[in-house]
Amino acid sequence: MSLIGFLDYAAVIVFAITGALVASRAQLDLVGFAFIACLTAVGGGTIRDLLLDRNPIFWIAEPAYLGAAAIAAVITFFSAHLLESRLRAIIWLDSLALAVAVPAGVGVAMSLNQSPAIVVLMGIVTGCMGGLMRDVVVGDVPVVLKQGELYVTAAFAGAFTAVLLQMYLPDVPYPLIFGAGMTWILRAGSILFGWHLPVYKSAPPKK
């Protein structure tokens, strides 16, 4: 299996688990678990492939991706109650999924010889859109929009790091791994230490 394929599978499985855990908090049935898990797992990659006109879309070319997501959903359905804090598990697993999905998107766009700007954008789309769909469907505030969260910023930094290494330091092995590391460090720092970008605060109107 190629590195890009491994990253895609890892992202699908971990994102599927987060989707299933969100379904458990919403008290959905097994079908609901599978739907939310699969939506979360392949949502970002599907949008990436559609934007890149990649035919067929990755999970249509290889339905095993959906099978892996569905199995993760079933396992989570019967084991979610064992977690002391499902919300905490969702947050940390989501950070891990982001860290592997971003370089997966970057790798796919690079393999199609896209420009650096598009490569970075595809990394962000792959990492962020599945979780956004998940949160919207279950009625949660999407984590990508929560005040002060380093989420899209972490995805951008990870994708940008991989692109820079590929362009200017081609002798550095596995730039996608460095991109994954940068993404996770920033996201984990936001969770643990409250790292965030400045938040807009409007001034009172002048009389």
Backbone hydrogen bonds, N-H to C=O, Kabsch-Sander energy under -0.5 kcal/mol:
donor,donor_aa,acceptor,acceptor_aa,energy
6,F,2,S,-2.4
7,L,3,L,-2.6
8,D,4,I,-2.5
9,Y,5,G,-2.5
10,A,6,F,-2.7
11,A,7,L,-2.7
12,V,8,D,-2.5
13,I,9,Y,-2.5
14,V,10,A,-2.5
15,F,11,A,-2.6
16,A,12,V,-2.1
17,I,13,I,-1.9
18,T,14,V,-2.0
19,G,15,F,-2.5
20,A,16,A,-2.5
21,L,17,I,-2.5
22,V,18,T,-2.3
23,A,19,G,-2.2
24,S,20,A,-2.0
25,R,21,L,-1.8
26,A,22,V,-1.5
27,Q,24,S,-0.9
28,L,23,A,-2.1
33,F,29,D,-2.5
34,A,30,L,-2.4
35,F,31,V,-2.6
36,I,32,G,-2.6
37,A,33,F,-2.6
38,C,34,A,-2.5
39,L,35,F,-2.6
40,T,36,I,-2.4
41,A,37,A,-2.4
42,V,38,C,-2.3
43,G,39,L,-1.5
44,G,40,T,-0.5
46,T,42,V,-2.4
47,I,43,G,-2.1
48,R,44,G,-2.2
49,D,45,G,-2.4
50,L,46,T,-2.4
51,L,47,I,-2.6
52,L,48,R,-2.1
53,D,50,L,-0.9
54,R,49,D,-3.0
55,N,53,D,-0.7
60,I,57,I,-1.4
61,A,57,I,-2.4
62,E,58,F,-1.6
65,Y,62,E,-2.0
66,L,63,P,-0.7
67,G,63,P,-1.8
68,A,64,A,-2.7
69,A,65,Y,-2.1
70,A,66,L,-2.6
71,I,67,G,-2.4
72,A,68,A,-2.2
73,A,69,A,-1.9
74,V,70,A,-2.2
75,I,71,I,-2.5
76,T,72,A,-2.2
77,F,73,A,-2.3
78,F,74,V,-1.5
79,S,75,I,-0.7
79,S,76,T,-0.7
80,A,76,T,-2.4
82,L,79,S,-1.9
83,L,80,A,-1.7
89,A,85,S,-1.9
90,I,86,R,-2.5
91,I,87,L,-2.3
92,W,88,R,-2.2
93,L,89,A,-2.8
94,D,90,I,-2.5
95,S,91,I,-1.5
96,L,92,W,-1.8
97,A,93,L,-2.7
98,L,94,D,-2.5
99,A,95,S,-1.8
100,V,96,L,-1.2
101,A,97,A,-2.5
102,V,98,L,-2.3
104,A,100,V,-1.2
105,G,101,A,-2.4
106,V,102,V,-2.3
107,G,103,P,-2.8
108,V,104,A,-2.1
109,A,105,G,-2.2
110,M,106,V,-2.6
111,S,107,G,-2.2
112,L,108,V,-0.9
112,L,109,A,-0.5
113,N,110,M,-2.0
114,Q,109,A,-1.9
119,V,115,S,-2.5
120,V,116,P,-2.4
121,L,117,A,-2.2
122,M,118,I,-2.7
123,G,119,V,-1.7
124,I,120,V,-2.0
125,V,121,L,-2.7
126,T,122,M,-2.4
127,G,123,G,-1.9
128,C,124,I,-2.4
129,M,125,V,-2.1
132,L,128,C,-1.8
133,M,129,M,-2.5
134,R,130,G,-2.3
135,D,131,G,-2.4
136,V,132,L,-2.2
137,V,133,M,-2.6
138,V,134,R,-1.7
139,G,135,D,-0.6
139,G,136,V,-0.8
140,D,135,D,-2.6
145,L,142,P,-1.9
146,K,142,P,-0.5
146,K,143,V,-0.8
149,E,146,K,-1.8
151,Y,149,E,-1.2
155,A,151,Y,-2.2
156,F,152,V,-2.8
157,A,153,T,-2.6
158,G,154,A,-2.3
159,A,155,A,-2.5
160,F,156,F,-2.9
161,T,157,A,-2.3
162,A,158,G,-2.0
163,V,159,A,-2.2
164,L,160,F,-2.6
165,L,161,T,-2.4
166,Q,162,A,-2.2
167,M,163,V,-2.2
168,Y,164,L,-3.1
169,L,164,L,-0.6
169,L,165,L,-1.5
172,V,169,L,-2.1
177,I,174,Y,-0.8
178,F,174,Y,-1.3
179,G,175,P,-2.1
180,A,176,L,-2.2
181,G,177,I,-2.4
182,M,178,F,-2.5
183,T,179,G,-2.2
184,W,180,A,-2.4
185,I,181,G,-2.6
186,L,182,M,-2.0
187,R,183,T,-2.2
188,A,184,W,-3.2
189,G,185,I,-2.3
190,S,186,L,-1.8
191,I,187,R,-1.8
192,L,188,A,-3.1
193,F,189,G,-2.4
194,G,190,S,-0.8
195,W,189,G,-1.3
